[in-house]
Amino acid sequence: MKCVACKEGTTQPGFITVTLERDMATIVVKRVPAEVCTNCGEGYVDGVISARLLKTAEEAINGGVQVDVRQYIAA
């Protein structure tokens, strides 16, 4: 697909780091599968992975986590 951010590159499968913040909590997930722009590096995560990331972050925040860094593990 054509990159929406830079409008120059196309995307290919790769990995990105996603940082989610809410209130005083920061959740960082590394090696998240995504479509990554070959020109600017912008990453696009599909709906299934996005929902999983949000669920993981919500569980961590509800557990009292303020800062968490983890590696993405496919289901």
N, CA, C and O atoms as a Tripos MOL2 file, in Angstrom:
@<TRIPOS>MOLECULE
protein
  300   299    75     0     0
PROTEIN
NO_CHARGES

@<TRIPOS>ATOM
      1 N           0.8350   -1.1800    0.0000 N.3       1 MET1
      2 CA          0.0000    0.0000    0.0000 C.3       1 MET1
      3 C           0.8810    1.2440    0.0000 C.2       1 MET1
      4 O           2.0340    1.1880    0.4270 O.2       1 MET1
      5 N           0.3570    2.3380   -0.4650 N.am      2 LYS2
      6 CA          1.0860    3.6020   -0.4780 C.3       2 LYS2
      7 C           1.0200    4.2120    0.9250 C.2       2 LYS2
      8 O          -0.0230    4.1670    1.5770 O.2       2 LYS2
      9 N           2.1330    4.7790    1.3830 N.am      3 CYS3
     10 CA          2.2030    5.3660    2.7220 C.3       3 CYS3
     11 C           1.3480    6.6280    2.8010 C.2       3 CYS3
     12 O           1.4560    7.5190    1.9580 O.2       3 CYS3
     13 N           0.5020    6.6900    3.8200 N.am      4 VAL4
     14 CA         -0.3590    7.8400    4.0390 C.3       4 VAL4
     15 C           0.4430    9.0100    4.6200 C.2       4 VAL4
     16 O           0.1160   10.1710    4.3770 O.2       4 VAL4
     17 N           1.4870    8.7010    5.3840 N.am      5 ALA5
     18 CA          2.2640    9.7460    6.0610 C.3       5 ALA5
     19 C           3.1390   10.5440    5.0920 C.2       5 ALA5
     20 O           3.0520   11.7710    5.0460 O.2       5 ALA5
     21 N           3.9790    9.8560    4.3190 N.am      6 CYS6
     22 CA          4.9180   10.5690    3.4460 C.3       6 CYS6
     23 C           4.4450   10.6470    1.9980 C.2       6 CYS6
     24 O           4.9330   11.4730    1.2260 O.2       6 CYS6
     25 N           3.5050    9.7960    1.6340 N.am      7 LYS7
     26 CA          2.9430    9.7390    0.2830 C.3       7 LYS7
     27 C           3.9750    9.3930   -0.7930 C.2       7 LYS7
     28 O           3.7080    9.5540   -1.9840 O.2       7 LYS7
     29 N           5.1330    8.9260   -0.3840 N.am      8 GLU8
     30 CA          6.2060    8.5800   -1.3200 C.3       8 GLU8
     31 C           6.4850    7.0740   -1.3540 C.2       8 GLU8
     32 O           6.6250    6.4840   -2.4250 O.2       8 GLU8
     33 N           6.5610    6.4680   -0.1790 N.am      9 GLY9
     34 CA          6.9470    5.0710   -0.0880 C.3       9 GLY9
     35 C           5.7780    4.1160   -0.1530 C.2       9 GLY9
     36 O           4.6130    4.5120   -0.1250 O.2       9 GLY9
     37 N           6.1230    2.8490   -0.2390 N.am     10 THR10
     38 CA          5.1390    1.7810   -0.1480 C.3      10 THR10
     39 C           5.4770    0.9610    1.0910 C.2      10 THR10
     40 O           6.5820    1.0520    1.6240 O.2      10 THR10
     41 N           4.5260    0.1700    1.5380 N.am     11 THR11
     42 CA          4.7510   -0.5890    2.7620 C.3      11 THR11
     43 C           5.1060   -2.0310    2.4490 C.2      11 THR11
     44 O           4.7610   -2.5800    1.4030 O.2      11 THR11
     45 N           5.8130   -2.6160    3.4050 N.am     12 GLN12
     46 CA          6.1460   -4.0390    3.3370 C.3      12 GLN12
     47 C           6.1020   -4.5880    4.7550 C.2      12 GLN12
     48 O           6.2290   -3.8300    5.7170 O.2      12 GLN12
     49 N           5.9230   -5.8920    4.8920 N.am     13 PRO13
     50 CA          5.8560   -6.4790    6.2410 C.3      13 PRO13
     51 C           7.1480   -6.2240    7.0190 C.2      13 PRO13
     52 O           8.2490   -6.3110    6.4750 O.2      13 PRO13
     53 N           6.9840   -5.9080    8.2990 N.am     14 GLY14
     54 CA          8.1250   -5.6680    9.1710 C.3      14 GLY14
     55 C           7.6610   -5.6060   10.6130 C.2      14 GLY14
     56 O           6.6170   -6.1540   10.9680 O.2      14 GLY14
     57 N           8.4470   -4.9330   11.4380 N.am     15 PHE15
     58 CA          8.1500   -4.8160   12.8620 C.3      15 PHE15
     59 C           8.3530   -3.3720   13.3110 C.2      15 PHE15
     60 O           9.2100   -2.6580   12.7900 O.2      15 PHE15
     61 N           7.5400   -2.9560   14.2950 N.am     16 ILE16
     62 CA          7.6690   -1.6220   14.8710 C.3      16 ILE16
     63 C           7.5750   -1.7120   16.3890 C.2      16 ILE16
     64 O           7.2150   -2.7510   16.9420 O.2      16 ILE16
     65 N           7.9010   -0.6150   17.0480 N.am     17 THR17
     66 CA          7.6960   -0.4890   18.4820 C.3      17 THR17
     67 C           6.4970    0.4320   18.6900 C.2      17 THR17
     68 O           6.4290    1.5190   18.1160 O.2      17 THR17
     69 N           5.5530   -0.0150   19.5180 N.am     18 VAL18
     70 CA          4.3470    0.7620   19.7940 C.3      18 VAL18
     71 C           4.4020    1.2500   21.2400 C.2      18 VAL18
     72 O           4.6560    0.4700   22.1570 O.2      18 VAL18
     73 N           4.1630    2.5420   21.4350 N.am     19 THR19
     74 CA          4.1110    3.1350   22.7680 C.3      19 THR19
     75 C           2.6960    3.6320   23.0160 C.2      19 THR19
     76 O           2.1620    4.4260   22.2430 O.2      19 THR19
     77 N           2.1000    3.1610   24.0930 N.am     20 LEU20
     78 CA          0.7420    3.5590   24.4750 C.3      20 LEU20
     79 C           0.8240    4.2820   25.8150 C.2      20 LEU20
     80 O           1.4490    3.7910   26.7560 O.2      20 LEU20
     81 N           0.1890    5.4510   25.8960 N.am     21 GLU21
     82 CA          0.2060    6.2290   27.1310 C.3      21 GLU21
     83 C          -1.2140    6.6080   27.5370 C.2      21 GLU21
     84 O          -2.0480    6.9590   26.7030 O.2      21 GLU21
     85 N          -1.4600    6.5270   28.8220 N.am     22 ARG22
     86 CA         -2.7370    6.9920   29.3710 C.3      22 ARG22
     87 C          -2.4930    7.4210   30.8080 C.2      22 ARG22
     88 O          -1.9220    6.6750   31.6030 O.2      22 ARG22
     89 N          -2.9310    8.6260   31.1300 N.am     23 ASP23
     90 CA         -2.7040    9.2000   32.4530 C.3      23 ASP23
     91 C          -1.2170    9.0850   32.8040 C.2      23 ASP23
     92 O          -0.3750    9.6470   32.1040 O.2      23 ASP23
     93 N          -0.8910    8.3760   33.8640 N.am     24 MET24
     94 CA          0.4980    8.2530   34.3020 C.3      24 MET24
     95 C           1.1420    6.9340   33.8550 C.2      24 MET24
     96 O           2.2460    6.6140   34.2960 O.2      24 MET24
     97 N           0.4840    6.1780   33.0020 N.am     25 ALA25
     98 CA          0.9940    4.8740   32.5760 C.3      25 ALA25
     99 C           1.5630    4.9470   31.1600 C.2      25 ALA25
    100 O           1.0230    5.6300   30.2890 O.2      25 ALA25
    101 N           2.6680    4.2260   30.9530 N.am     26 THR26
    102 CA          3.2900    4.1030   29.6370 C.3      26 THR26
    103 C           3.5790    2.6310   29.3830 C.2      26 THR26
    104 O           4.2730    1.9800   30.1640 O.2      26 THR26
    105 N           3.0400    2.1130   28.2810 N.am     27 ILE27
    106 CA          3.2440    0.7180   27.9040 C.3      27 ILE27
    107 C           3.9740    0.7130   26.5560 C.2      27 ILE27
    108 O           3.5070    1.3190   25.5910 O.2      27 ILE27
    109 N           5.1160    0.0290   26.4960 N.am     28 VAL28
    110 CA          5.9020   -0.0670   25.2670 C.3      28 VAL28
    111 C           5.9310   -1.5310   24.8380 C.2      28 VAL28
    112 O           6.2770   -2.4140   25.6240 O.2      28 VAL28
    113 N           5.5620   -1.7750   23.5840 N.am     29 VAL29
    114 CA          5.5700   -3.1380   23.0520 C.3      29 VAL29
    115 C           6.4890   -3.1490   21.8350 C.2      29 VAL29
    116 O           6.2690   -2.4190   20.8690 O.2      29 VAL29
    117 N           7.5130   -3.9830   21.8970 N.am     30 LYS30
    118 CA          8.5110   -4.0650   20.8250 C.3      30 LYS30
    119 C           8.2070   -5.2250   19.8800 C.2      30 LYS30
    120 O           7.5340   -6.1870   20.2510 O.2      30 LYS30
    121 N           8.7090   -5.1170   18.6690 N.am     31 ARG31
    122 CA          8.6000   -6.1420   17.6260 C.3      31 ARG31
    123 C           7.1420   -6.4850   17.3050 C.2      31 ARG31
    124 O           6.7690   -7.6540   17.2150 O.2      31 ARG31
    125 N           6.3360   -5.4460   17.1350 N.am     32 VAL32
    126 CA          4.9410   -5.6150   16.7580 C.3      32 VAL32
    127 C           4.8670   -5.7700   15.2390 C.2      32 VAL32
    128 O           5.3740   -4.9110   14.5180 O.2      32 VAL32
    129 N           4.2510   -6.8420   14.7320 N.am     33 PRO33
    130 CA          4.1240   -7.0090   13.2810 C.3      33 PRO33
    131 C           3.3090   -5.8620   12.6840 C.2      33 PRO33
    132 O           2.2640   -5.4820   13.2130 O.2      33 PRO33
    133 N           3.8090   -5.3200   11.5700 N.am     34 ALA34
    134 CA          3.1330   -4.1890   10.9400 C.3      34 ALA34
    135 C           3.5450   -4.0990    9.4820 C.2      34 ALA34
    136 O           4.4890   -4.7570    9.0440 O.2      34 ALA34
    137 N           2.8240   -3.2770    8.7420 N.am     35 GLU35
    138 CA          3.2520   -2.8810    7.4060 C.3      35 GLU35
    139 C           4.0640   -1.6120    7.6200 C.2      35 GLU35
    140 O           3.5730   -0.6550    8.2190 O.2      35 GLU35
    141 N           5.3090   -1.5950    7.1320 N.am     36 VAL36
    142 CA          6.2200   -0.4900    7.4000 C.3      36 VAL36
    143 C           6.6130    0.1860    6.0880 C.2      36 VAL36
    144 O           6.9640   -0.4810    5.1140 O.2      36 VAL36
    145 N           6.5510    1.5220    6.0750 N.am     37 CYS37
    146 CA          6.8980    2.2900    4.8790 C.3      37 CYS37
    147 C           8.3930    2.1670    4.5950 C.2      37 CYS37
    148 O           9.2220    2.3180    5.4920 O.2      37 CYS37
    149 N           8.7190    1.8920    3.3460 N.am     38 THR38
    150 CA         10.1190    1.7610    2.9400 C.3      38 THR38
    151 C          10.8230    3.1090    2.8610 C.2      38 THR38
    152 O          12.0520    3.1600    2.8160 O.2      38 THR38
    153 N          10.0630    4.2000    2.8450 N.am     39 ASN39
    154 CA         10.6510    5.5270    2.7330 C.3      39 ASN39
    155 C          10.8190    6.2150    4.0910 C.2      39 ASN39
    156 O          11.9140    6.6710    4.4220 O.2      39 ASN39
    157 N           9.7420    6.2910    4.8780 N.am     40 CYS40
    158 CA          9.7980    7.0560    6.1260 C.3      40 CYS40
    159 C           9.7560    6.2060    7.3990 C.2      40 CYS40
    160 O          10.0150    6.7160    8.4890 O.2      40 CYS40
    161 N           9.4310    4.9140    7.2710 N.am     41 GLY41
    162 CA          9.3940    4.0340    8.4340 C.3      41 GLY41
    163 C           8.0870    4.0300    9.2030 C.2      41 GLY41
    164 O           7.9760    3.3590   10.2290 O.2      41 GLY41
    165 N           7.0930    4.7720    8.7220 N.am     42 GLU42
    166 CA          5.7820    4.7770    9.3750 C.3      42 GLU42
    167 C           5.2210    3.3540    9.3980 C.2      42 GLU42
    168 O           5.3060    2.6310    8.4050 O.2      42 GLU42
    169 N           4.6430    2.9560   10.5470 N.am     43 GLY43
    170 CA          4.1170    1.6080   10.6820 C.3      43 GLY43
    171 C           2.6010    1.5970   10.7500 C.2      43 GLY43
    172 O           1.9820    2.4850   11.3370 O.2      43 GLY43
    173 N           2.0150    0.5790   10.1410 N.am     44 TYR44
    174 CA          0.5630    0.4110   10.1200 C.3      44 TYR44
    175 C           0.2330   -0.9680   10.6790 C.2      44 TYR44
    176 O           0.6130   -1.9930   10.1130 O.2      44 TYR44
    177 N          -0.4890   -0.9720   11.8110 N.am     45 VAL45
    178 CA         -0.8570   -2.2120   12.4970 C.3      45 VAL45
    179 C          -2.2890   -2.5600   12.1200 C.2      45 VAL45
    180 O          -3.1490   -1.6810   12.0700 O.2      45 VAL45
    181 N          -2.5520   -3.8490   11.8530 N.am     46 ASP46
    182 CA         -3.9170   -4.2370   11.4770 C.3      46 ASP46
    183 C          -4.8370   -4.2360   12.7010 C.2      46 ASP46
    184 O          -4.3730   -4.1410   13.8380 O.2      46 ASP46
    185 N          -6.1220   -4.3400   12.4570 N.am     47 GLY47
    186 CA         -7.1320   -4.2420   13.5000 C.3      47 GLY47
    187 C          -7.0300   -5.2980   14.5800 C.2      47 GLY47
    188 O          -7.2510   -5.0040   15.7550 O.2      47 GLY47
    189 N          -6.6990   -6.5220   14.2030 N.am     48 VAL48
    190 CA         -6.6010   -7.6160   15.1780 C.3      48 VAL48
    191 C          -5.4410   -7.3580   16.1400 C.2      48 VAL48
    192 O          -5.5930   -7.5070   17.3520 O.2      48 VAL48
    193 N          -4.2960   -6.9770   15.6070 N.am     49 ILE49
    194 CA         -3.1260   -6.7060   16.4510 C.3      49 ILE49
    195 C          -3.3770   -5.4720   17.3070 C.2      49 ILE49
    196 O          -3.0180   -5.4470   18.4840 O.2      49 ILE49
    197 N          -3.9870   -4.4550   16.7240 N.am     50 SER50
    198 CA         -4.3020   -3.2330   17.4700 C.3      50 SER50
    199 C          -5.2040   -3.5350   18.6600 C.2      50 SER50
    200 O          -4.9560   -3.0460   19.7620 O.2      50 SER50
    201 N          -6.2390   -4.3280   18.4530 N.am     51 ALA51
    202 CA         -7.1490   -4.6970   19.5440 C.3      51 ALA51
    203 C          -6.4080   -5.4660   20.6270 C.2      51 ALA51
    204 O          -6.6570   -5.2690   21.8170 O.2      51 ALA51
    205 N          -5.5090   -6.3320   20.2220 N.am     52 ARG52
    206 CA         -4.7330   -7.1170   21.1910 C.3      52 ARG52
    207 C          -3.8080   -6.2160   22.0140 C.2      52 ARG52
    208 O          -3.6690   -6.4010   23.2230 O.2      52 ARG52
    209 N          -3.1740   -5.2390   21.3500 N.am     53 LEU53
    210 CA         -2.2980   -4.2970   22.0530 C.3      53 LEU53
    211 C          -3.0920   -3.4880   23.0820 C.2      53 LEU53
    212 O          -2.6500   -3.3100   24.2170 O.2      53 LEU53
    213 N          -4.2590   -3.0030   22.6780 N.am     54 LEU54
    214 CA         -5.0780   -2.2100   23.5900 C.3      54 LEU54
    215 C          -5.5600   -3.0330   24.7780 C.2      54 LEU54
    216 O          -5.6120   -2.5280   25.9000 O.2      54 LEU54
    217 N          -5.9120   -4.2950   24.5430 N.am     55 LYS55
    218 CA         -6.3430   -5.1720   25.6340 C.3      55 LYS55
    219 C          -5.1920   -5.4170   26.6090 C.2      55 LYS55
    220 O          -5.3790   -5.3670   27.8250 O.2      55 LYS55
    221 N          -4.0130   -5.6800   26.0740 N.am     56 THR56
    222 CA         -2.8290   -5.9080   26.9100 C.3      56 THR56
    223 C          -2.5180   -4.6830   27.7520 C.2      56 THR56
    224 O          -2.2270   -4.7960   28.9430 O.2      56 THR56
    225 N          -2.5810   -3.5100   27.1270 N.am     57 ALA57
    226 CA         -2.3020   -2.2660   27.8520 C.3      57 ALA57
    227 C          -3.3430   -2.0300   28.9380 C.2      57 ALA57
    228 O          -2.9980   -1.6380   30.0530 O.2      57 ALA57
    229 N          -4.5950   -2.2610   28.6260 N.am     58 GLU58
    230 CA         -5.6720   -2.0660   29.6050 C.3      58 GLU58
    231 C          -5.4690   -2.9800   30.8180 C.2      58 GLU58
    232 O          -5.6380   -2.5470   31.9580 O.2      58 GLU58
    233 N          -5.1110   -4.2280   30.5750 N.am     59 GLU59
    234 CA         -4.8700   -5.1690   31.6700 C.3      59 GLU59
    235 C          -3.6930   -4.7100   32.5350 C.2      59 GLU59
    236 O          -3.7540   -4.7840   33.7620 O.2      59 GLU59
    237 N          -2.6330   -4.2420   31.8960 N.am     60 ALA60
    238 CA         -1.4650   -3.7690   32.6430 C.3      60 ALA60
    239 C          -1.8190   -2.5560   33.5010 C.2      60 ALA60
    240 O          -1.4490   -2.4830   34.6730 O.2      60 ALA60
    241 N          -2.5400   -1.6050   32.9040 N.am     61 ILE61
    242 CA         -2.9260   -0.3950   33.6360 C.3      61 ILE61
    243 C          -3.8530   -0.7340   34.8020 C.2      61 ILE61
    244 O          -3.6960   -0.1940   35.8980 O.2      61 ILE61
    245 N          -4.8120   -1.6200   34.5720 N.am     62 ASN62
    246 CA         -5.7180   -2.0380   35.6440 C.3      62 ASN62
    247 C          -4.9790   -2.7680   36.7510 C.2      62 ASN62
    248 O          -5.4320   -2.7910   37.8960 O.2      62 ASN62
    249 N          -3.8260   -3.3720   36.4120 N.am     63 GLY63
    250 CA         -3.0000   -4.0570   37.4050 C.3      63 GLY63
    251 C          -2.0690   -3.1160   38.1540 C.2      63 GLY63
    252 O          -1.2830   -3.5560   38.9930 O.2      63 GLY63
    253 N          -2.1520   -1.8250   37.8560 N.am     64 GLY64
    254 CA         -1.3440   -0.8470   38.5880 C.3      64 GLY64
    255 C           0.0010   -0.5340   37.9630 C.2      64 GLY64
    256 O           0.8140    0.1560   38.5780 O.2      64 GLY64
    257 N           0.2570   -1.0170   36.7650 N.am     65 VAL65
    258 CA          1.5320   -0.7690   36.1020 C.3      65 VAL65
    259 C           1.6240    0.6990   35.6990 C.2      65 VAL65
    260 O           0.6670    1.2660   35.1710 O.2      65 VAL65
    261 N           2.7730    1.3040   35.9500 N.am     66 GLN66
    262 CA          3.0010    2.6730   35.4910 C.3      66 GLN66
    263 C           3.8850    2.6850   34.2520 C.2      66 GLN66
    264 O           3.6520    3.4660   33.3300 O.2      66 GLN66
    265 N           4.9030    1.8200   34.2240 N.am     67 VAL67
    266 CA          5.7840    1.6910   33.0630 C.3      67 VAL67
    267 C           5.9970    0.2070   32.8010 C.2      67 VAL67
    268 O           6.3330   -0.5500   33.7110 O.2      67 VAL67
    269 N           5.7980   -0.2050   31.5430 N.am     68 ASP68
    270 CA          5.9590   -1.6070   31.1860 C.3      68 ASP68
    271 C           6.5540   -1.6740   29.7950 C.2      68 ASP68
    272 O           6.0740   -1.0120   28.8750 O.2      68 ASP68
    273 N           7.6020   -2.4740   29.6410 N.am     69 VAL69
    274 CA          8.2010   -2.7060   28.3290 C.3      69 VAL69
    275 C           8.1860   -4.2010   28.0970 C.2      69 VAL69
    276 O           8.6780   -4.9740   28.9190 O.2      69 VAL69
    277 N           7.6170   -4.6070   26.9670 N.am     70 ARG70
    278 CA          7.5310   -6.0340   26.6800 C.3      70 ARG70
    279 C           7.6800   -6.2690   25.1850 C.2      70 ARG70
    280 O           7.5980   -5.3380   24.3840 O.2      70 ARG70
    281 N           7.8980   -7.5180   24.8260 N.am     71 GLN71
    282 CA          7.9800   -7.9060   23.4230 C.3      71 GLN71
    283 C           6.6520   -8.5310   23.0040 C.2      71 GLN71
    284 O           6.0600   -9.3140   23.7460 O.2      71 GLN71
    285 N           6.2000   -8.1770   21.8180 N.am     72 TYR72
    286 CA          4.9500   -8.7250   21.2960 C.3      72 TYR72
    287 C           5.1040  -10.2230   21.0870 C.2      72 TYR72
    288 O           6.0980  -10.6830   20.5250 O.2      72 TYR72
    289 N           4.1160  -10.9770   21.5420 N.am     73 ILE73
    290 CA          4.1030  -12.4260   21.3290 C.3      73 ILE73
    291 C           2.8200  -12.7690   20.5960 C.2      73 ILE73
    292 O           1.7270  -12.5110   21.1000 O.2      73 ILE73
    293 N           2.9430  -13.3430   19.4250 N.am     74 ALA74
    294 CA          1.7710  -13.7030   18.6270 C.3      74 ALA74
    295 C           0.9530  -14.7740   19.3320 C.2      74 ALA74
    296 O           1.4970  -15.6500   20.0050 O.2      74 ALA74
    297 N          -0.3520  -14.6890   19.1670 N.am     75 ALA75
    298 CA         -1.2560  -15.6450   19.8140 C.3      75 ALA75
    299 C          -1.1290  -17.0240   19.2360 C.2      75 ALA75
    300 O          -1.8220  -17.9430   19.6720 O.2      75 ALA75
@<TRIPOS>BOND
     1     1     2 1
     2     2     3 1
     3     3     4 2
     4     3     5 am
     5     5     6 1
     6     6     7 1
     7     7     8 2
     8     7     9 am
     9     9    10 1
    10    10    11 1
    11    11    12 2
    12    11    13 am
    13    13    14 1
    14    14    15 1
    15    15    16 2
    16    15    17 am
    17    17    18 1
    18    18    19 1
    19    19    20 2
    20    19    21 am
    21    21    22 1
    22    22    23 1
    23    23    24 2
    24    23    25 am
    25    25    26 1
    26    26    27 1
    27    27    28 2
    28    27    29 am
    29    29    30 1
    30    30    31 1
    31    31    32 2
    32    31    33 am
    33    33    34 1
    34    34    35 1
    35    35    36 2
    36    35    37 am
    37    37    38 1
    38    38    39 1
    39    39    40 2
    40    39    41 am
    41    41    42 1
    42    42    43 1
    43    43    44 2
    44    43    45 am
    45    45    46 1
    46    46    47 1
    47    47    48 2
    48    47    49 am
    49    49    50 1
    50    50    51 1
    51    51    52 2
    52    51    53 am
    53    53    54 1
    54    54    55 1
    55    55    56 2
    56    55    57 am
    57    57    58 1
    58    58    59 1
    59    59    60 2
    60    59    61 am
    61    61    62 1
    62    62    63 1
    63    63    64 2
    64    63    65 am
    65    65    66 1
    66    66    67 1
    67    67    68 2
    68    67    69 am
    69    69    70 1
    70    70    71 1
    71    71    72 2
    72    71    73 am
    73    73    74 1
    74    74    75 1
    75    75    76 2
    76    75    77 am
    77    77    78 1
    78    78    79 1
    79    79    80 2
    80    79    81 am
    81    81    82 1
    82    82    83 1
    83    83    84 2
    84    83    85 am
    85    85    86 1
    86    86    87 1
    87    87    88 2
    88    87    89 am
    89    89    90 1
    90    90    91 1
    91    91    92 2
    92    91    93 am
    93    93    94 1
    94    94    95 1
    95    95    96 2
    96    95    97 am
    97    97    98 1
    98    98    99 1
    99    99   100 2
   100    99   101 am
   101   101   102 1
   102   102   103 1
   103   103   104 2
   104   103   105 am
   105   105   106 1
   106   106   107 1
   107   107   108 2
   108   107   109 am
   109   109   110 1
   110   110   111 1
   111   111   112 2
   112   111   113 am
   113   113   114 1
   114   114   115 1
   115   115   116 2
   116   115   117 am
   117   117   118 1
   118   118   119 1
   119   119   120 2
   120   119   121 am
   121   121   122 1
   122   122   123 1
   123   123   124 2
   124   123   125 am
   125   125   126 1
   126   126   127 1
   127   127   128 2
   128   127   129 am
   129   129   130 1
   130   130   131 1
   131   131   132 2
   132   131   133 am
   133   133   134 1
   134   134   135 1
   135   135   136 2
   136   135   137 am
   137   137   138 1
   138   138   139 1
   139   139   140 2
   140   139   141 am
   141   141   142 1
   142   142   143 1
   143   143   144 2
   144   143   145 am
   145   145   146 1
   146   146   147 1
   147   147   148 2
   148   147   149 am
   149   149   150 1
   150   150   151 1
   151   151   152 2
   152   151   153 am
   153   153   154 1
   154   154   155 1
   155   155   156 2
   156   155   157 am
   157   157   158 1
   158   158   159 1
   159   159   160 2
   160   159   161 am
   161   161   162 1
   162   162   163 1
   163   163   164 2
   164   163   165 am
   165   165   166 1
   166   166   167 1
   167   167   168 2
   168   167   169 am
   169   169   170 1
   170   170   171 1
   171   171   172 2
   172   171   173 am
   173   173   174 1
   174   174   175 1
   175   175   176 2
   176   175   177 am
   177   177   178 1
   178   178   179 1
   179   179   180 2
   180   179   181 am
   181   181   182 1
   182   182   183 1
   183   183   184 2
   184   183   185 am
   185   185   186 1
   186   186   187 1
   187   187   188 2
   188   187   189 am
   189   189   190 1
   190   190   191 1
   191   191   192 2
   192   191   193 am
   193   193   194 1
   194   194   195 1
   195   195   196 2
   196   195   197 am
   197   197   198 1
   198   198   199 1
   199   199   200 2
   200   199   201 am
   201   201   202 1
   202   202   203 1
   203   203   204 2
   204   203   205 am
   205   205   206 1
   206   206   207 1
   207   207   208 2
   208   207   209 am
   209   209   210 1
   210   210   211 1
   211   211   212 2
   212   211   213 am
   213   213   214 1
   214   214   215 1
   215   215   216 2
   216   215   217 am
   217   217   218 1
   218   218   219 1
   219   219   220 2
   220   219   221 am
   221   221   222 1
   222   222   223 1
   223   223   224 2
   224   223   225 am
   225   225   226 1
   226   226   227 1
   227   227   228 2
   228   227   229 am
   229   229   230 1
   230   230   231 1
   231   231   232 2
   232   231   233 am
   233   233   234 1
   234   234   235 1
   235   235   236 2
   236   235   237 am
   237   237   238 1
   238   238   239 1
   239   239   240 2
   240   239   241 am
   241   241   242 1
   242   242   243 1
   243   243   244 2
   244   243   245 am
   245   245   246 1
   246   246   247 1
   247   247   248 2
   248   247   249 am
   249   249   250 1
   250   250   251 1
   251   251   252 2
   252   251   253 am
   253   253   254 1
   254   254   255 1
   255   255   256 2
   256   255   257 am
   257   257   258 1
   258   258   259 1
   259   259   260 2
   260   259   261 am
   261   261   262 1
   262   262   263 1
   263   263   264 2
   264   263   265 am
   265   265   266 1
   266   266   267 1
   267   267   268 2
   268   267   269 am
   269   269   270 1
   270   270   271 1
   271   271   272 2
   272   271   273 am
   273   273   274 1
   274   274   275 1
   275   275   276 2
   276   275   277 am
   277   277   278 1
   278   278   279 1
   279   279   280 2
   280   279   281 am
   281   281   282 1
   282   282   283 1
   283   283   284 2
   284   283   285 am
   285   285   286 1
   286   286   287 1
   287   287   288 2
   288   287   289 am
   289   289   290 1
   290   290   291 1
   291   291   292 2
   292   291   293 am
   293   293   294 1
   294   294   295 1
   295   295   296 2
   296   295   297 am
   297   297   298 1
   298   298   299 1
   299   299   300 2
@<TRIPOS>SUBSTRUCTURE
     1 MET1         2 RESIDUE 1 A MET
     2 LYS2         6 RESIDUE 1 A LYS
     3 CYS3        10 RESIDUE 1 A CYS
     4 VAL4        14 RESIDUE 1 A VAL
     5 ALA5        18 RESIDUE 1 A ALA
     6 CYS6        22 RESIDUE 1 A CYS
     7 LYS7        26 RESIDUE 1 A LYS
     8 GLU8        30 RESIDUE 1 A GLU
     9 GLY9        34 RESIDUE 1 A GLY
    10 THR10       38 RESIDUE 1 A THR
    11 THR11       42 RESIDUE 1 A THR
    12 GLN12       46 RESIDUE 1 A GLN
    13 PRO13       50 RESIDUE 1 A PRO
    14 GLY14       54 RESIDUE 1 A GLY
    15 PHE15       58 RESIDUE 1 A PHE
    16 ILE16       62 RESIDUE 1 A ILE
    17 THR17       66 RESIDUE 1 A THR
    18 VAL18       70 RESIDUE 1 A VAL
    19 THR19       74 RESIDUE 1 A THR
    20 LEU20       78 RESIDUE 1 A LEU
    21 GLU21       82 RESIDUE 1 A GLU
    22 ARG22       86 RESIDUE 1 A ARG
    23 ASP23       90 RESIDUE 1 A ASP
    24 MET24       94 RESIDUE 1 A MET
    25 ALA25       98 RESIDUE 1 A ALA
    26 THR26      102 RESIDUE 1 A THR
    27 ILE27      106 RESIDUE 1 A ILE
    28 VAL28      110 RESIDUE 1 A VAL
    29 VAL29      114 RESIDUE 1 A VAL
    30 LYS30      118 RESIDUE 1 A LYS
    31 ARG31      122 RESIDUE 1 A ARG
    32 VAL32      126 RESIDUE 1 A VAL
    33 PRO33      130 RESIDUE 1 A PRO
    34 ALA34      134 RESIDUE 1 A ALA
    35 GLU35      138 RESIDUE 1 A GLU
    36 VAL36      142 RESIDUE 1 A VAL
    37 CYS37      146 RESIDUE 1 A CYS
    38 THR38      150 RESIDUE 1 A THR
    39 ASN39      154 RESIDUE 1 A ASN
    40 CYS40      158 RESIDUE 1 A CYS
    41 GLY41      162 RESIDUE 1 A GLY
    42 GLU42      166 RESIDUE 1 A GLU
    43 GLY43      170 RESIDUE 1 A GLY
    44 TYR44      174 RESIDUE 1 A TYR
    45 VAL45      178 RESIDUE 1 A VAL
    46 ASP46      182 RESIDUE 1 A ASP
    47 GLY47      186 RESIDUE 1 A GLY
    48 VAL48      190 RESIDUE 1 A VAL
    49 ILE49      194 RESIDUE 1 A ILE
    50 SER50      198 RESIDUE 1 A SER
    51 ALA51      202 RESIDUE 1 A ALA
    52 ARG52      206 RESIDUE 1 A ARG
    53 LEU53      210 RESIDUE 1 A LEU
    54 LEU54      214 RESIDUE 1 A LEU
    55 LYS55      218 RESIDUE 1 A LYS
    56 THR56      222 RESIDUE 1 A THR
    57 ALA57      226 RESIDUE 1 A ALA
    58 GLU58      230 RESIDUE 1 A GLU
    59 GLU59      234 RESIDUE 1 A GLU
    60 ALA60      238 RESIDUE 1 A ALA
    61 ILE61      242 RESIDUE 1 A ILE
    62 ASN62      246 RESIDUE 1 A ASN
    63 GLY63      250 RESIDUE 1 A GLY
    64 GLY64      254 RESIDUE 1 A GLY
    65 VAL65      258 RESIDUE 1 A VAL
    66 GLN66      262 RESIDUE 1 A GLN
    67 VAL67      266 RESIDUE 1 A VAL
    68 ASP68      270 RESIDUE 1 A ASP
    69 VAL69      274 RESIDUE 1 A VAL
    70 ARG70      278 RESIDUE 1 A ARG
    71 GLN71      282 RESIDUE 1 A GLN
    72 TYR72      286 RESIDUE 1 A TYR
    73 ILE73      290 RESIDUE 1 A ILE
    74 ALA74      294 RESIDUE 1 A ALA
    75 ALA75      298 RESIDUE 1 A ALA
